[in-house]
Amino acid sequence: MFKKILQSILIGIALIFALMYAFGYDYLFKGIRETYFRGVTSSTIDDGKYFKNHPISIGKSISWEKDSLYNRQSLPKNLVQDLKTTNSASFLIIKNGKLLHEEYWNGYSQKSQTNSFSMAKAVTVLLLGKAIEEKKITSINQRYSDFFENYKNVEFGNRLTIGDLAKMEAGLNWNENYKNPFLQNAKAYYGKSLEEAVLLRGFKENPGTKFEYQSGATQLLGFALRKSMNKTIAEYASEKLWKPLGMEQKAQWSTDDFGMEKTFCCIHSNARDFGKLGQLFLNEGKVGNQQIISSEFLNEMKTPTKLSKEAYGMGLWINNDAALKHYYFWGLYGQYIIIVPEKNIVIVRTGMYEDQPLDEKGRPKQVEFLVNEVAKMMK
């Protein structure tokens, strides 16, 4: 009797495995292995070592110059409490191009490399700007079908432009859900093939007619970038950003099993180097006297679109509703690079803040809180 029950259970398990492979859910095995089998229930800022990656190499490392008041000003108590209760890993304030405050928690340090998650979307758009400048891509108005001809025969896809992808106005058949393991984000994150997860998606509406934040859009943009050059996107990021910015550490950009970067997420770097990406905007695309990216393109990135209700530009979230206007890179669990032009400051926060409260435009409320609290120190 026991033997028959055991056989039935094994047959059932085998059938489940077969069905998961047959219907394209085999990526769930990796997802389970890299989460529950490691004692966590979701992706984390430390899971880069479990994925294949391409290095983003550095050149001559340039350390941040420290402000004369470096770590001598106490953070407001409300701010400290918030950072601790939201499982922060790092918090940096850069003022006038100098490091003013730097603090780490929970075993993290200056050299800790954590997952950018969707902050990588803004990096991808920065690389798009460079590719346009170098005429690898014509403009943000170039049709996606110029890179993948089959899109000419896809309903709505024949109208898709590079700009639609950068502005999150692609109209993809994509559900941006981070908790359902059977939906597209999980497949893109844990799956073997980004082509299978993203390139085969259809459309639900005409591009350029509605704002909807979709990781698949930035991944499609990544495919176009990759096709426009004879190098990996990580190599291009190294050449155009990491080396000229004088990053302190080599970074890693997670890839699928075929070497395609996950351009919707997953650059693993340290807080200091993330801060240099924000400072690039305050410096209007310059490092010293070198213009490494067009200031006009940076202005396009931080110009809010009407379809997003003035909350998103190209790769960047924007809050011009706040008393102190700011824009920022935003990654899952509260990875932020916040730029506050009026105060000439960059704020970096990394950590594991799950289930963040959002405002009516879908922006994390924590960002405006951080900006206001840091501003109190600037008085």
Secondary structure by P-SEA (a helix, b strand, c coil): caaaaaaaaaaaaaaaaaaaaaacccaaaaaaaaccccccccccccccccbbbbbbccccccccccccccccccccaaaaaaaaaacccbbbbbccccccbbbbcccccccbbbbcccaaaaaaaaaaaaaaaacccccccccccccccccccccccccccaaaaaacccccccccccccccccccccccccccccccccccccccccccccccaaaaaaaaaaaaaaccccaaaaaaacccccccccbbbbbbbcccccccccccccccaaaaaaaaaaaaacccccccccccaaaaaaaacccccccccccccbbbbcccccccccccccccccccccccccbbbbbbccccccccccccccaaaaaaaaaaaaaac
